[in-house]
């Protein structure tokens, strides 16, 4: 079943909790969280989330408490033609938000 989701970068000026309250209040059901490249990842601290089970749990709980779920982690850039500047930023930014299979179970804790 399709769910109405919002790309959270549009609310990048809001702190994480305020963004969640706003999205939930507007009736959205899911989030597409920017993780890098074109996004400044305003609501994700990737290193902290990857390194701390407690941080992941807190992040996921904050989303769930508002009746929301994560629809996507977006690390989009211009993959077809990154150009000189894009080619140097694309690999580092994509890597932390796309976990290897062995890390996936840890990230979902």
HUQUIVEN-V523251 format. One record per helix or strand of 2 or more residues. SS is the DSSP state (~ for helix, > for strand). FROM is the first residue (numbers start at 1). TO is the last residue. Records with the same first field share a line. If there is no record, write none. Layout:
SS->FROM-TO ; FROM-TO
//
This chain:
>->5-7 ; 30-34 ; 69-74
~->8-11 ; 16-25 ; 46-51 ; 53-65 ; 83-97 ; 101-107
//
